[in-house]
Amino acid sequence: QGTLGWRFLFRGPVGEKPWEIALVTVDEEAELPYWAPVPRAHLAEVVRALSRSGAQLIGLDFHLDKHSFDARGDSLLRAAIQQAGNVVLASYLDADEQGEMVEIPPLPFFADVALDYGYATFFTDNSQESVREGKVASGVEGRHALSLGGCLYAHITGMSTGEIRQLPWSKRHQELPGWEHDYRQVIDYNGPPFQFYRRLDGEMLGGIAAFHSHQVVGLPVELGRRFFADRIVLLGSGLKDAPDLYRTPFFAEKYDFLRAFGVEIHAHFLHTLLSADKLSQAGFFLTGFLVLGAAFLAALVAVRLKPYWTFPLALVITGLVWALGFYLFQSRYLMLPLITPTVATCLACLLGLIYVGSTDGRQKNEVRDRFAPMVDKGQLQQILQQPETWSTDGEERIVSVLWVQMPERDYHASSARETVAFFQEAWEKLSAQIFKNGGAVFRYEEDGLGAVFGAPLGEKNHPLQAVLAAIDLAEAWQRFAKEGGGEGKLKLGGDTGRVFLGELGRGERLAYRVLGRPVGRARSLAQEQEVGEEIRISRELWQQVEEQIEVEIGSRDLESGWYRVTGKSASPPLGAAVLPDNPFWKYLGLDRRGDDSISEELLGRLALFADFNQRELRQLLPLLNHRTYQAQERVFAQGEVGSAMYIIQKGSIDILQEGKAGEPSRLLQRLGEGDFFGELALLSDVRRSAAGVAYEPSELLVLFQTDLYDLIEREPELGVRLIRSLSRIMGERLIRANEELVHRGARPKGEGEET
């Protein structure tokens, strides 16, 4: 019992049932095709062993339509089939180039010495090998083609398979010679199902005796006769045969069954033919009642509830219908509980699609018309799949904006047709670079173009996307100019920050617009260029991409400071050697350094993360960016708008109060490993009240405001807890600062003054 490993052998009452069929399974495994050399030689040994054991018939459920890679194995199998003289091989059905059904027989090399052959495919309308209609024969090229079970049955009952195959196929009249019952009887099951194993009194039939092929080869002749003498033995693939795992979807843990062998289907099909207890058809009224009732309930669920509720409830309805069918009809009615869920689901899907097509389809068409001019086809498909991006009533979001300023053009030097053609070609080439980097064009003008990154599709790395797009735009314009497409130099400006998104206009003339300081700032950085051919970005945008982009300082002004982009960084940041040498490595999300660079133990010691467990800390790790600073390198400047909080993983940082021109800076505090600063920037776009400078080579973990907002959208509970922890610590620091001021004010004059 422990060695056979077959679930049906001891399913029934104690004692073996006198079944006329036995199974022998071969662990073929998915990586060994039917014509591989190992199964052929082994099959020859099994066939010889079964022949010595006195098997009445041997059904070989293996496709022998090709030679294997080992001629010796083929020869051994052919000799074994010829010596046995009672082997029925397997063919299979397929569709030819015209879509007509044809039967692919075994090679004549094997078929000439075999007793007969029958198809092992149960063909369905969807052309999949899934047991749906277990018919004895199918119509192929106007004639009958016998199934493997039907062929074995014909030989047992003394019918001539040759005469059967010569009979013309008729869909209405399918009566064969020698049959006791009308051939029109359809044995239709998807199984064999649970009902197949029980009678009205609930007694389990037990299972078919099944053996592994290696056991059969090693059995003594006397013991082999005990199991196989005068029996029909079906030899086929085992549990590892990948297609067979899906040919019997009825089996599930719900019914205490595991998986089914493919050859077992033919065994039960043959047993049904040999059994005196034929399956009965269900009544029309009960069939219609269950089918239409289930369809109505499933359709009601589909049209009334949201999609994520529809599917599980439809499964519940299907399960109830199956259970009701089993309870009412038990083993006498097998077709009804199997076909009902399928028909009900199809009807529900049809009604649901009609409803969705009439409502959701119209809405998607409106969204398509709204966003199609802004994005490429790939982005448009993503927008259509994300309903949360459809809102245009007004939304506040942090994005990056890129403005492209065209060179001045003498319109009188060319015709109207040439001018329009120039702009169309120029905008097409430039827009392609924006789309390639994940951006959307929100404004076309005769001499300018506005692009937004991070909307309407939310992208965490939109600052880098904007700068990379600017570099690609500059290169594309140079190529365009060399090809004679245009003259002059392109001017580009970029900024990042909080904007308002929505549709502006009247009636049908609505257009998606981006409003806010970053739009005007990006436009000014582009239009204020005197010479052109520059990419100017704001200080805020540079801080987001400083490790990936090389820049030159253009202006140190706190209000209007900007940087000139000179190219992409030649090397990745410290410790990122394992990352791809590609400017898009951050865009792909690979900038998150993980546990190798970010100390989870360090985070656990911080008061900011004291209330988070290990699992939650691992969720927060991807939000942190690893940054390295050399001694005396500035982390941020006094007066600039903050956008991130910093955690010191290694080294120390000086917080300095910068004096006026010519005055030295005053050290306010020196922070070391485990300290964090700049947390107010996560909650408000305030200017830095002091500067941060590295006292020694340091490694910082940076949490950007945009990443925090993204966390709040994805994991609201976790994000709110992090903000609550920030607020608590800021409040404690404010209380301590207030107490210190009060304490200083109470001191006698001159006491405690700084020196």
C-alpha positions in Angstrom: 0.0 0.0 0.0 2.8 2.4 0.8 4.7 1.7 -2.5 1.9 1.8 -5.1 1.2 5.5 -4.5 -2.2 5.4 -6.2 -5.1 7.2 -4.7 -7.9 5.0 -5.8 -6.6 1.6 -4.8 -7.8 1.8 -1.2 -10.5 4.4 -1.6 -13.4 2.0 -1.4 -14.4 -0.7 1.2 -11.9 -3.2 2.4 -11.3 -5.7 -0.3 -10.5 -5.5 -4.0 -13.2 -4.9 -6.5 -13.3 -7.4 -9.4 -12.5 -4.7 -12.1 -11.6 -5.9 -15.5 -9.2 -3.0 -16.1 -5.8 -2.3 -14.6 -3.5 0.7 -15.0 0.2 0.9 -15.4 1.7 4.4 -15.3 5.0 5.7 -16.5 6.6 8.7 -14.9 7.3 10.3 -18.3 7.7 13.9 -16.9 7.1 17.0 -19.0 10.7 17.3 -20.1 10.7 13.8 -21.8 8.5 14.0 -24.9 6.6 10.9 -26.2 9.3 10.1 -28.7 12.3 10.4 -26.3 14.6 7.4 -26.2 14.2 6.5 -22.5 10.4 5.7 -22.6 10.6 3.6 -25.7 13.1 1.0 -24.4 11.3 1.0 -21.0 7.9 0.6 -22.7 9.2 -2.5 -24.5 10.1 -4.1 -21.1 6.7 -3.3 -19.7 4.8 -4.7 -22.7 6.8 -7.9 -22.5 6.1 -8.2 -18.8 2.4 -7.7 -19.3 2.3 -10.2 -22.1 4.0 -12.8 -19.9 1.5 -12.0 -17.2 -1.4 -13.0 -19.5 -3.0 -9.6 -20.1 -6.1 -9.9 -22.4 -5.5 -6.6 -24.2 -2.9 -3.9 -23.8 -3.8 -0.3 -24.6 -0.7 1.9 -25.1 -1.6 5.5 -24.5 1.6 7.0 -26.0 1.9 8.8 -29.3 4.1 6.8 -31.6 3.8 9.1 -34.6 7.5 9.8 -34.7 10.7 7.9 -34.4 12.6 8.4 -31.1 16.2 9.5 -30.8 17.3 5.9 -30.2 16.7 3.4 -33.1 17.4 0.5 -30.7 14.6 1.6 -28.4 12.2 1.8 -31.3 13.2 -1.7 -32.5 12.8 -3.2 -29.0 9.3 -1.7 -28.7 8.3 -2.9 -32.1 9.5 -6.4 -31.3 7.6 -6.4 -28.0 4.4 -5.2 -29.7 4.7 -7.9 -32.4 5.4 -10.6 -29.9 2.5 -9.7 -27.6 0.0 -9.5 -30.5 -2.7 -7.8 -28.5 -1.5 -4.2 -28.3 -3.8 -1.3 -29.3 -1.9 1.9 -30.0 -3.0 5.5 -29.7 -3.6 8.0 -32.4 -4.7 11.6 -32.0 -7.0 14.0 -33.7 -5.9 17.4 -35.0 -7.1 20.1 -37.4 -5.5 20.4 -40.8 -4.7 23.7 -42.7 -8.4 24.0 -43.8 -9.6 23.4 -40.2 -10.9 19.9 -41.0 -10.5 17.2 -38.4 -7.9 14.5 -39.3 -6.6 11.5 -37.5 -2.8 11.2 -37.0 -2.1 7.4 -36.8 1.0 5.8 -35.4 4.0 5.2 -37.6 3.5 2.1 -39.9 6.8 0.9 -38.2 4.7 0.3 -35.1 1.1 0.1 -36.5 1.9 -2.8 -38.9 2.7 -5.1 -35.9 0.0 -3.8 -33.5 -3.6 -5.2 -33.1 -5.2 -1.8 -33.8 -5.2 1.8 -32.8 -7.7 4.4 -31.5 -7.5 8.1 -30.8 -6.4 9.3 -27.3 -7.6 12.8 -27.9 -11.0 13.9 -26.7 -11.4 16.8 -29.0 -13.6 19.8 -28.2 -14.8 23.0 -29.8 -11.9 25.0 -28.3 -9.3 22.6 -29.8 -7.9 21.7 -26.4 -7.2 18.2 -25.1 -9.8 18.3 -22.3 -12.2 15.4 -21.7 -15.5 17.0 -22.5 -17.3 14.6 -24.8 -16.3 11.0 -24.1 -17.8 9.6 -27.3 -16.9 6.2 -28.6 -16.3 7.6 -32.0 -15.9 10.9 -33.8 -16.4 11.9 -37.4 -13.2 12.3 -39.3 -13.2 13.0 -43.1 -16.7 11.7 -43.4 -16.0 8.4 -41.7 -15.8 7.0 -38.1 -12.7 7.3 -36.0 -12.7 5.1 -32.9 -11.4 6.3 -29.5 -8.8 4.2 -27.7 -11.5 3.0 -25.2 -14.0 2.4 -28.1 -11.4 0.4 -30.0 -10.7 -1.8 -27.0 -14.4 -2.3 -26.4 -14.9 -3.3 -30.0 -12.3 -6.0 -29.8 -13.6 -7.3 -26.4 -17.2 -7.6 -27.8 -16.1 -9.1 -31.1 -16.9 -6.2 -33.4 -14.9 -5.5 -36.5 -13.2 -2.1 -36.2 -12.5 -2.1 -39.9 -16.3 -2.2 -40.7 -16.9 0.5 -38.2 -14.3 2.8 -39.7 -15.8 2.3 -43.2 -19.3 3.4 -42.1 -20.2 6.9 -43.3 -20.4 9.5 -40.5 -23.9 10.8 -39.8 -24.7 13.3 -37.1 -28.2 12.1 -36.8 -27.9 8.4 -37.2 -24.9 6.7 -35.5 -26.0 3.1 -35.0 -23.2 0.6 -35.3 -23.5 -3.2 -35.9 -23.3 -5.5 -32.9 -24.3 -2.9 -30.3 -27.0 -3.7 -27.8 -27.8 -0.1 -27.2 -28.4 2.9 -29.5 -25.1 4.4 -30.5 -26.7 7.8 -30.1 -26.3 7.4 -26.4 -23.8 10.1 -25.4 -21.4 9.3 -22.5 -20.5 12.9 -21.5 -18.5 13.6 -18.4 -15.6 15.8 -17.4 -13.9 13.5 -15.1 -14.4 11.0 -14.0 -16.3 13.1 -11.4 -16.9 12.3 -7.8 -20.3 10.9 -8.5 -18.8 8.1 -10.6 -17.5 6.4 -7.5 -20.7 6.1 -5.5 -24.1 4.5 -5.7 -27.4 5.7 -4.2 -26.5 4.1 -0.9 -23.3 6.1 -0.7 -21.0 3.1 -1.0 -17.7 3.9 -2.6 -16.9 1.7 -5.6 -13.2 1.7 -4.8 -10.7 2.3 -7.5 -8.9 0.8 -10.5 -5.8 -1.2 -9.5 -2.8 0.8 -10.6 0.9 0.0 -10.7 4.0 1.8 -11.6 5.8 0.6 -14.7 9.0 -0.2 -12.8 7.1 -2.4 -10.4 5.5 -4.2 -13.3 8.9 -5.0 -14.9 10.2 -6.4 -11.6 7.2 -8.5 -10.7 7.6 -12.3 -10.8 5.5 -14.0 -13.4 3.2 -15.7 -10.8 2.5 -12.4 -9.1 2.1 -10.6 -12.5 -0.6 -13.1 -13.4 -2.3 -12.4 -10.1 -2.7 -8.8 -11.1 -3.0 -8.8 -14.9 -4.2 -12.2 -16.2 -7.3 -11.8 -18.4 -7.5 -8.1 -17.8 -7.4 -5.1 -20.0 -4.3 -3.1 -19.1 -3.9 0.5 -20.0 -0.4 1.8 -20.1 0.1 5.6 -20.0 1.8 8.6 -18.5 2.0 9.5 -14.8 1.4 12.4 -12.6 4.4 14.3 -14.0 2.9 14.6 -17.4 2.2 18.3 -17.6 -0.8 18.4 -20.0 -2.6 15.7 -18.0 -2.6 17.9 -14.9 -5.2 20.1 -16.7 -7.3 17.5 -18.5 -9.3 16.6 -15.4 -10.1 20.0 -13.8 -12.9 18.4 -11.9 -10.5 16.9 -9.3 -9.8 19.2 -6.5 -9.1 19.1 -2.8 -12.7 20.0 -2.2 -13.6 16.4 -3.2 -10.6 14.8 -1.4 -9.0 13.9 -4.7 -5.6 14.9 -5.9 -4.6 14.8 -9.6 -5.6 12.4 -12.4 -3.5 10.4 -14.8 -4.3 10.9 -18.5 -4.6 7.2 -19.1 -7.0 6.8 -16.2 -9.6 8.8 -18.2 -9.6 6.1 -20.9 -9.8 3.4 -18.2 -13.0 4.8 -16.7 -14.4 5.5 -20.1 -13.9 1.9 -21.1 -15.3 0.8 -17.7 -18.4 2.8 -18.4 -18.9 1.1 -21.8 -18.5 -2.4 -20.2 -20.8 -1.6 -17.3 -24.4 -2.6 -17.4 -25.4 0.5 -15.6 -25.4 3.1 -18.3 -25.6 6.8 -17.5 -29.0 8.4 -17.7 -29.9 11.8 -19.2 -31.2 14.5 -17.0 -34.8 15.8 -17.5 -35.3 19.0 -19.5 -37.1 20.8 -16.8 -34.5 20.2 -14.1 -31.7 20.9 -16.5 -33.3 24.2 -17.7 -34.1 25.3 -14.2 -30.6 24.9 -12.8 -28.9 26.3 -15.9 -31.2 29.4 -16.2 -31.3 29.9 -12.4 -27.6 29.8 -12.1 -27.1 32.0 -15.1 -29.6 34.6 -13.8 -27.9 34.7 -10.3 -24.4 35.0 -11.8 -25.5 37.6 -14.3 -27.1 39.6 -11.5 -23.8 39.5 -9.6 -21.9 40.6 -12.7 -24.0 43.7 -13.4 -24.7 44.8 -9.9 -21.3 44.5 -8.1 -17.8 45.7 -8.6 -15.4 43.4 -10.6 -13.4 42.2 -7.5 -16.7 41.0 -5.9 -18.1 39.5 -9.1 -15.6 36.7 -9.5 -15.6 35.1 -6.0 -19.4 35.3 -5.8 -19.7 33.7 -9.3 -17.5 30.9 -8.0 -19.8 30.5 -4.9 -22.8 30.3 -7.2 -21.1 27.7 -9.4 -20.2 25.6 -6.3 -23.8 25.7 -5.0 -25.1 24.6 -8.4 -22.7 21.7 -8.5 -23.5 20.7 -5.0 -27.3 20.8 -5.7 -26.7 18.7 -8.9 -24.8 16.1 -6.9 -27.4 16.0 -4.2 -30.4 15.6 -6.6 -29.0 13.3 -9.2 -26.1 11.4 -7.7 -24.6 8.8 -9.9 -27.6 8.4 -12.3 -27.3 11.9 -13.7 -23.8 12.8 -14.6 -24.1 15.4 -17.3 -26.2 18.0 -15.5 -23.9 19.0 -12.6 -21.0 19.2 -15.1 -22.5 21.3 -17.9 -24.6 23.6 -15.7 -21.7 25.7 -14.2 -20.1 26.1 -17.7 -23.4 27.2 -19.3 -24.2 29.5 -16.4 -20.8 31.1 -16.4 -21.0 31.7 -20.2 -24.4 33.3 -19.9 -23.3 35.4 -17.0 -20.2 36.6 -18.9 -22.3 37.4 -21.9 -24.8 39.5 -19.9 -22.0 41.1 -18.0 -20.1 42.0 -21.1 -23.2 43.5 -22.6 -23.7 45.7 -19.6 -20.0 46.6 -19.2 -19.7 47.3 -22.9 -22.6 49.8 -22.8 -21.3 51.7 -19.8 -17.6 51.2 -19.2 -17.0 51.2 -22.9 -18.4 54.7 -23.4 -16.4 56.0 -20.5 -13.2 54.5 -21.9 -13.9 56.1 -25.2 -14.1 59.4 -23.5 -10.8 58.8 -21.7 -9.2 57.7 -24.9 -10.2 60.9 -26.7 -9.0 63.0 -23.7 -5.5 61.5 -23.3 -4.7 60.1 -26.8 -3.0 63.4 -28.0 -0.9 63.5 -24.9 0.7 60.0 -24.7 1.7 57.1 -26.9 -0.3 53.9 -27.3 1.5 52.0 -24.5 0.8 54.7 -21.9 -2.8 55.1 -23.2 -3.4 51.4 -22.6 -2.0 51.7 -19.0 -4.3 54.7 -18.4 -7.3 52.7 -19.7 -6.4 49.9 -17.2 -6.1 52.3 -14.3 -9.5 54.1 -13.6 -7.9 56.1 -10.8 -6.1 58.1 -13.4 -9.3 59.2 -15.3 -10.3 62.0 -12.9 -9.9 65.5 -14.4 -12.0 67.4 -11.9 -8.9 68.7 -10.2 -6.0 66.9 -8.5 -2.9 68.1 -6.6 0.2 66.1 -7.2 4.0 66.4 -7.2 5.3 66.1 -10.7 8.2 67.2 -12.9 7.7 69.6 -15.8 9.9 70.0 -18.8 9.6 72.9 -21.2 11.0 72.7 -24.8 11.5 76.1 -26.5 11.9 76.0 -30.3 14.5 78.2 -32.0 13.1 81.4 -33.6 12.0 80.8 -37.2 11.4 83.2 -40.1 7.9 82.3 -41.2 8.2 84.4 -44.4 11.1 82.4 -45.6 8.9 79.4 -46.4 5.4 78.6 -47.6 2.5 77.8 -45.3 2.6 74.2 -46.3 6.4 73.9 -45.6 6.0 75.7 -42.2 3.2 73.3 -41.1 5.1 70.3 -42.3 8.2 71.5 -40.4 6.3 71.8 -37.1 4.5 68.5 -37.6 7.8 66.6 -38.2 9.6 68.4 -35.4 6.9 67.8 -32.8 6.6 64.2 -33.9 10.3 63.5 -33.4 10.5 65.5 -30.1 7.2 64.0 -28.7 8.6 60.5 -29.4 11.5 61.2 -27.0 9.1 62.4 -24.3 6.9 59.3 -24.6 9.9 57.1 -24.6 10.8 58.4 -21.1 7.3 58.1 -19.7 6.2 61.7 -20.1 3.0 63.2 -21.4 2.6 66.4 -23.6 0.1 68.8 -22.0 0.7 71.8 -24.3 1.6 72.4 -27.9 2.5 75.9 -29.0 4.0 77.2 -32.2 7.4 77.7 -30.6 7.2 75.6 -27.4 6.1 72.3 -25.9 5.2 71.5 -22.3 5.7 67.9 -21.0 4.8 66.5 -17.6 6.3 63.5 -15.9 4.4 61.7 -13.1 1.0 62.5 -14.5 -1.5 61.2 -15.5 0.3 58.0 -14.7 2.0 58.2 -11.3 5.7 57.5 -11.6 8.0 57.7 -8.5 11.1 58.5 -10.5 9.6 61.3 -12.6 12.5 63.7 -11.8 15.0 61.4 -13.5 12.6 60.7 -16.3 12.3 64.4 -17.1 16.0 65.1 -17.1 16.7 62.0 -19.3 14.0 63.1 -21.6 15.7 66.5 -21.9 19.0 64.9 -22.8 17.3 62.7 -25.4 15.5 65.8 -26.8 18.7 67.7 -27.2 20.3 64.8 -29.0 17.2 64.2 -31.2 17.2 67.9 -32.2 20.8 67.8 -33.2 20.1 64.8 -35.4 17.1 66.6 -36.9 19.1 69.7 -37.6 21.9 67.6 -39.3 19.3 66.0 -41.6 18.3 69.5 -42.7 15.1 69.5 -40.7 15.7 72.7 -38.8 18.1 75.4 -37.8 18.9 77.0 -34.5 19.4 75.7 -31.0 16.8 74.1 -28.7 16.3 75.5 -25.3 15.1 73.3 -22.4 14.1 74.0 -18.8 12.9 71.7 -16.1 11.5 71.9 -12.6 9.7 69.7 -10.0 7.1 70.4 -7.4 3.4 70.5 -6.5 1.0 71.3 -9.3 -2.8 71.2 -10.0 -4.0 68.8 -12.7 -7.3 68.9 -14.5 -9.3 69.9 -17.6 -9.8 73.5 -18.6 -12.0 74.9 -21.2 -15.7 75.1 -22.2 -18.1 72.6 -23.6 -16.4 70.1 -25.9 -13.2 72.2 -26.0 -11.8 70.8 -22.8 -8.0 70.2 -22.5 -5.9 68.5 -19.9 -3.7 71.1 -18.2 -1.0 71.4 -15.6 -1.0 74.5 -13.4 1.5 75.6 -10.8 4.9 77.1 -10.1 6.9 74.3 -11.8 5.3 75.0 -15.1 6.2 78.7 -15.1 9.6 78.0 -13.7 10.5 75.4 -16.3 9.2 77.8 -19.1 11.3 80.6 -17.7 14.5 78.5 -17.5 14.0 77.7 -21.2 13.0 81.1 -22.5 15.6 83.1 -20.6 18.5 81.3 -22.4 20.2 83.8 -24.7 22.3 81.3 -26.7 20.3 78.1 -26.4 21.3 74.5 -26.7 21.2 74.2 -22.9 19.3 72.1 -20.4 18.6 74.2 -17.3 17.0 72.6 -14.3 16.0 74.1 -11.0 17.7 73.4 -7.7 14.8 71.2 -6.5 15.0 69.0 -9.6 18.8 68.7 -9.3 18.5 67.5 -5.7 16.4 64.6 -6.9 18.8 63.5 -9.6 22.2 64.7 -8.4 23.8 61.2 -8.4 22.7 60.3 -11.9 23.3 63.6 -13.7 26.4 65.8 -14.1 25.7 69.5 -13.9 27.4 72.9 -13.7 26.1 75.6 -11.4 24.4 78.3 -13.3 23.0 80.5 -10.5 23.3 80.2 -6.7 20.4 82.5 -6.1 18.1 80.9 -3.5 15.0 82.1 -5.3 16.0 81.4 -8.9 19.0 79.1 -8.6 19.5 76.7 -11.5 21.9 74.2 -12.9 23.1 73.4 -16.4 23.0 69.7 -17.3 26.2 68.5 -18.9 25.5 64.8 -19.2 24.8 61.6 -17.4 27.0 60.4 -14.6 29.8 58.2 -15.8 29.7 55.9 -12.8 27.0 54.6 -10.5 26.9 55.6 -6.8 29.0 53.8 -4.2 28.1 50.2 -3.9 26.0 50.0 -7.1 28.5 48.1 -9.2 26.0 45.2 -9.4 23.4 47.4 -11.0 23.1 47.7 -14.8 25.3 50.3 -16.5 22.3 52.0 -17.9 20.8 55.5 -17.3 17.5 54.0 -16.7 18.6 51.9 -13.7 16.8 54.3 -11.3 13.8 54.6 -13.6 13.4 50.8 -13.3 13.4 51.0 -9.5 16.9 49.5 -9.1 18.1 52.5 -7.1 16.7 50.9 -3.9 19.8 49.4 -2.4 18.1 46.9 -0.2 19.5 45.3 2.9 23.1 45.3 1.7 23.4 49.1 1.9 20.7 50.1 4.3 21.0 48.8 7.8 17.7 47.4 9.1 19.2 47.2 12.6 19.9 51.0 12.4 16.3 51.8 11.5 15.1 49.6 14.3 17.1 51.7 16.8 15.7 55.0 15.6 12.9 56.6 17.6 11.2 57.4 14.3 10.7 53.7 13.5 10.4 52.4 17.1 6.7 51.4 16.6 7.3 49.4 13.5 8.0 45.6 13.4 10.5 43.8 11.2 8.0 43.1 8.5 7.0 46.8 8.3 10.6 48.0 8.3 11.2 45.8 5.3 8.3 47.5 3.6 9.9 50.9 4.3 13.4 50.0 3.2 12.6 50.4 -0.6 11.6 54.1 0.1 15.1 55.0 1.3 17.8 56.2 -1.1 21.4 55.7 -0.3 23.6 58.8 -0.7 27.3 59.4 -0.1 29.0 62.7 0.7 32.6 63.7 1.0 34.0 65.8 3.8 32.9 69.5 3.5 30.4 68.6 0.8 27.1 70.4 1.1 24.0 68.2 1.8 21.6 71.2 1.4 21.8 74.9 1.5 20.2 77.3 3.9 17.1 78.9 2.4 16.3 76.3 -0.2 13.0 74.5 -0.3 13.3 71.2 1.4 12.1 68.0 -0.2 13.6 65.2 1.9 14.6 63.9 5.3 18.1 62.5 6.0 19.2 59.7 8.3 22.9 59.4 9.1 24.0 55.8 8.5 27.7 56.5 8.8 29.8 59.6 9.5 28.7 63.0 10.9 26.9 66.1 9.6 27.2 69.7 10.7 24.1 71.9 10.9 25.3 75.4 10.2 23.7 78.9 10.5 25.2 80.7 7.6 26.1 84.4 8.3 25.8 87.3 6.0 28.4 88.1 3.3 31.9 87.9 4.9 30.6 86.5 8.2 31.6 83.0 9.3 29.0 80.3 9.7 27.9 79.3 13.2 27.8 75.6 14.2 24.4 74.8 15.6 24.8 71.1 16.0 26.9 68.1 14.9 24.9 65.0 14.3 26.3 61.5 14.2 25.3 57.9 13.3 21.7 57.2 13.9 20.6 60.9 14.0 18.1 62.2 11.4 17.4 65.8 10.3 15.3 67.7 7.8 12.1 65.9 8.7 10.0 69.0 8.5 10.4 68.9 4.7 8.4 65.7 4.5 5.3 67.5 5.8 5.6 71.0 4.3 7.4 72.8 1.5 9.3 75.1 3.8 12.7 76.6 3.3 15.7 75.2 5.2 16.5 77.4 8.2 20.1 76.1 8.2 22.6 74.4 6.0 23.8 70.8 6.2 27.5 70.0 5.5 29.3 66.7 5.8 31.9 67.0 8.6 33.6 63.8 7.3 32.9 61.2 4.6 29.3 60.2 5.3 26.6 57.9 4.1 23.0 59.1 4.4 19.6 57.5 3.9 17.3 59.9 2.2 13.5 59.8 2.3 11.9 62.1 -0.3 8.6 63.7 0.2 7.3 62.2 -3.1 8.1 58.7 -1.9 6.3 59.3 1.4 3.2 60.5 -0.5 3.4 57.4 -2.7 3.5 55.2 0.4 0.4 56.9 1.7 -1.4 56.2 -1.5 -0.3 52.5 -1.6 -0.3 51.7 2.1 -2.5 54.3 3.8 -2.2 52.8 7.3 1.6 52.4 7.2 2.0 55.9 5.8 -0.3 57.5 8.4 1.7 55.8 11.2 4.9 57.1 9.8 3.5 60.7 9.7 2.2 60.2 13.2 5.6 59.2 14.4 7.2 62.2 12.6 4.7 64.6 14.2 5.3 63.1 17.7 9.1 63.5 17.4 8.8 67.1 16.0 6.5 67.9 18.9 9.0 66.5 21.4 11.8 68.5 19.8 9.7 71.7 19.9 8.9 71.2 23.6 12.6 70.7 24.4 13.5 73.8 22.5 10.8 75.8 24.2 11.9 74.6 27.7 15.5 75.5 26.8 14.5 79.0 25.8 12.5 79.4 29.0 15.4 78.1 31.1 17.8 80.5 29.4 15.5 83.4 30.0 15.4 82.6 33.7 19.1 82.8 34.1 20.8 85.9 35.6 22.2 88.3 33.0 25.5 87.2 31.7 25.2 83.6 32.9 25.4 81.0 30.2 26.2 83.4 27.4 27.9 81.8 24.4 31.6 82.4 24.0 
